[in-house]
Every structure is written in structure tokens, then in C-alpha cells.
Amino acid sequence: MSGRVEGKVALVTGAARGQGRAHAVRLAEEGADIIALDIAAPVASMGYPMGTKEELAETAALVEATGRRVVARVADVRDRDALQAVVDEGVGAFGRLDVVCASAGVSPPARPLWKIPADEWHDVIDINLTGVWNTLSVVVPPMLAAGNGGSIVVISSGAGLKGVPHLGAYSAAKGAVVQLAKTLANELASGQIRVNTIAPGTVDTPMVTANTQQFKLFRPDLAEPTLEDCVEGFRSMMPMGQPWVHVDDIANALLFLASDESRYITGTVLPVDQGNLNRAV
Ligand SMILES: NC(=O)c1ccc[n+]([C@@H]2O[C@H](COP(=O)([O-])OP(=O)(O)OC[C@H]3O[C@@H](n4cnc5c(N)ncnc54)[C@H](O)[C@@H]3O)[C@@H](O)[C@H]2O)c1
């Protein structure tokens, strides 16, 4: 099957690399024009690098290589005016907006919640929660005005549905965006705009593979654990036995929710996590 989102226009946040890039490219392969944005700059309180301008340009080139059009811009999801400008430019260029994937996010160093520094707490909440709200706020008006319906997908996390020790701010923000998406699904159903959430388990992106400060979760016995030291720890959490899933596994779920194949699915949370959330023990 091809052309599953033919003629649609999709906006993807956090598109410089990782899942966001995979979403942009997968949607383009299936016929969508893409509005892509990323902060493309460091977030000081995080212990790993963010995407870069060069990576955002590479995403744009990958989209164009599929034959689809792209507007790729640097924007911080904490800056609602900047998001508004990107949406205005993208909708101006492509004439519509049908699909939105809010994928931008950060994952802070692992520590008990009473030890989270205030700046780190605010960055996680501002990006992973308020950044999603900002995104939803600027995309809904043009989608409603167009009257074409549409599909919005928020990337939450398995950590948003469980209280993951040492990831308190992250779990709180990811849990909150599930409720935000469910609320919006109720608000937009009559407008034929669907809103769903994907809850990935571990995915092999730099958020995990370059996030060395989280490796201690798996190997507190080592002074400076490497990713290799942690592979078995990641694997041990997963009933299906892989340490992580691939970005394409999340992009394929996104594509289904973005396409009309899921036209009556709204308000749901779709885990893509090797059965981790459903584990009996
Ligand atoms: N990787 C995992 O294991 C995993 C698991 C569950 C959920 N998630 C979620 O999936 C989403 C995508 O993460 P990923 O795995 O692709 O990680 P990633 O770090 O590779 O990509 C995240 C992208 O978001 C961008 N970004 C960060 N802050 C931003 C901001 N303020 N404004 C705009 N862009 C910003 C980064 O520059 C980066 O390019 C995130 O919301 C993350 O929390 C990831």
C-alpha cells in the first residue's frame, strides 16, 4: 500500500533527528508535504546534545528526496510566537494542515524527584508539557478553519503511564500530555479532528544512546557506565527481548494514526513498547 497520506500536509516537531525525523520522512514517503521544526540548539540542563541545524537540514533533504515539499525551520516549542510563525509559513506555502505530530521532547538526568534542580524541572515541564500545549494551540485554529478534519498525535511515553523512579519530572509531563490529548480529542471530535497519543518504550535515538547520565539507572555499580554496559539492563525490561525498538516502529504507528485508516480512532493511547506496559510483573 502506498500514498497512505497522499495530498495531506503534516507538521512534525523535534524533526532534526530521532523519531521526529523518521515521522517526517515516513509521512513524506506516503505522500504528505512536511512542515518540520526543531530547537536545533542545546538545552543547558540536559546531559546530552539536542538536534542541530545541520541535522534539521538533513531531514529536509530526506523529505525532498521522496519528491515531497518541505518547510523546515528552527523553533523552540517553548516559544509560542515562533511556533505560530512556522505554522503560518507552512500553511501559507502548502495551503492546508491535516496531520500534526508533537514529538519534540527532552529527557533529564536520572535522580530522585526531591533532588531535581528547579531549572531542570522547569525545562522538562516547559518543553515536554507546555511545549505540547503551545503546539496544539497554534495548529488547531487553522485545522478547524479549513474544515478538512485531521489527525493530531502526541508522543508521550511509557513513563507517562507509570511512576518511573528517578524520572519524576519526565513521568509527570508525559502523563499530563496524555490527559491534554484526551481532552482535545473530546473538544475536536465533532470537527472530525482526531487526537491520539503514542507511548513508546525505549527507542534507539540519541535521547537514550547519548544520554550518558541515565546509564547509572542500569549500572549504579559502575563509575562511568557506557551504553554497552546497559544493553542487558534495557533488554531485561522488555517482554519481547529487544533492548529497544527502532524509530521506524514508532513512525509506522504514527503513519496509521495519521492516515484515514484510523478515521474513527480518537482519544486513545497506543503503546509501542514490546509489551512493557502490559507486563504482569
Ligand atoms: N527515545 C526513547 O526511548 C523515548 C521513549 C519514549 C518516549 N520518547 C519521546 O519521543 C519523543 C522524541 O524523542 P526521540 O527519541 O526522537 O529523542 P531525540 O532526542 O533524538 O529527538 C528529540 C528532538 O526534539 C528536539 N527538541 C528538544 N527540545 C526542543 C524544543 N524545546 N523545541 C523544539 N525541538 C526540541 C531535539 O533537538 C531533538 O531533535 C520525545 O517526546 C521523547 O520524550 C522517547
The ligand as a Tripos MOL2 file, in Angstrom:
@<TRIPOS>MOLECULE
LIG
   44    48     1     0     0
SMALL
NO_CHARGES

@<TRIPOS>ATOM
      1 N1         13.8560    7.5040   22.8310 N.am      1 LIG1
      2 C1         13.0570    6.9170   23.7070 C.2       1 LIG1
      3 O1         13.3710    5.8600   24.2690 O.2       1 LIG1
      4 C2         11.7030    7.5060   24.0060 C.ar      1 LIG1
      5 C3         10.7980    6.7200   24.7300 C.ar      1 LIG1
      6 C4          9.5330    7.2340   24.9970 C.ar      1 LIG1
      7 C5          9.1920    8.4900   24.5480 C.ar      1 LIG1
      8 N2         10.1010    9.2420   23.8540 N.ar      1 LIG1
      9 C6          9.6810   10.5670   23.3760 C.3       1 LIG1
     10 O2          9.7670   10.5830   21.9710 O.3       1 LIG1
     11 C7          9.9330   11.9400   21.5270 C.3       1 LIG1
     12 C8         11.0620   12.0040   20.5200 C.3       1 LIG1
     13 O3         12.2880   11.6990   21.1860 O.3       1 LIG1
     14 P1         13.4900   10.9760   20.4210 P.3       1 LIG1
     15 O4         13.5940    9.6300   20.9570 O.co2     1 LIG1
     16 O5         13.3380   11.1720   18.9740 O.co2     1 LIG1
     17 O6         14.7210   11.8330   21.0010 O.3       1 LIG1
     18 P2         15.7670   12.7880   20.2820 P.3       1 LIG1
     19 O7         16.4840   13.4560   21.4070 O.co2     1 LIG1
     20 O8         16.5460   12.0500   19.2780 O.co2     1 LIG1
     21 O9         14.8520   13.8360   19.4870 O.3       1 LIG1
     22 C9         14.1530   14.8650   20.1220 C.3       1 LIG1
     23 C10        14.2380   16.1050   19.2460 C.3       1 LIG1
     24 O10        13.4760   17.1470   19.8830 O.3       1 LIG1
     25 C11        14.2150   18.3370   19.7570 C.3       1 LIG1
     26 N3         13.8210   19.2740   20.8150 N.ar      1 LIG1
     27 C12        14.1400   19.2270   22.1240 C.ar      1 LIG1
     28 N4         13.6730   20.2880   22.7670 N.ar      1 LIG1
     29 C13        13.0020   21.0360   21.8470 C.ar      1 LIG1
     30 C14        12.3130   22.2660   21.9070 C.ar      1 LIG1
     31 N5         12.2400   22.9570   23.0540 N.pl3     1 LIG1
     32 N6         11.7410   22.7540   20.7700 N.ar      1 LIG1
     33 C15        11.8630   22.0810   19.5990 C.ar      1 LIG1
     34 N7         12.5390   20.9180   19.4850 N.ar      1 LIG1
     35 C16        13.0950   20.3950   20.6000 C.ar      1 LIG1
     36 C17        15.6680   17.9110   19.8650 C.3       1 LIG1
     37 O11        16.5620   18.8890   19.3430 O.3       1 LIG1
     38 C18        15.6660   16.6090   19.0900 C.3       1 LIG1
     39 O12        15.9810   16.8190   17.7290 O.3       1 LIG1
     40 C19        10.1880   12.7710   22.7810 C.3       1 LIG1
     41 O13         8.9920   13.4470   23.1240 O.3       1 LIG1
     42 C20        10.5360   11.7150   23.8120 C.3       1 LIG1
     43 O14        10.2690   12.1560   25.1110 O.3       1 LIG1
     44 C21        11.3570    8.7810   23.5770 C.ar      1 LIG1
@<TRIPOS>BOND
     1     1     2 1
     2     2     3 2
     3     2     4 1
     4     4     5 ar
     5     4    44 ar
     6     5     6 ar
     7     6     7 ar
     8     7     8 ar
     9     8     9 1
    10     8    44 ar
    11     9    10 1
    12     9    42 1
    13    10    11 1
    14    11    12 1
    15    11    40 1
    16    12    13 1
    17    13    14 1
    18    14    15 2
    19    14    16 1
    20    14    17 1
    21    17    18 1
    22    18    19 2
    23    18    20 1
    24    18    21 1
    25    21    22 1
    26    22    23 1
    27    23    24 1
    28    23    38 1
    29    24    25 1
    30    25    26 1
    31    25    36 1
    32    26    27 ar
    33    26    35 ar
    34    27    28 ar
    35    28    29 ar
    36    29    30 ar
    37    29    35 ar
    38    30    31 1
    39    30    32 ar
    40    32    33 ar
    41    33    34 ar
    42    34    35 ar
    43    36    37 1
    44    36    38 1
    45    38    39 1
    46    40    41 1
    47    40    42 1
    48    42    43 1
@<TRIPOS>SUBSTRUCTURE
     1 LIG1         1 GROUP 0 **** ****
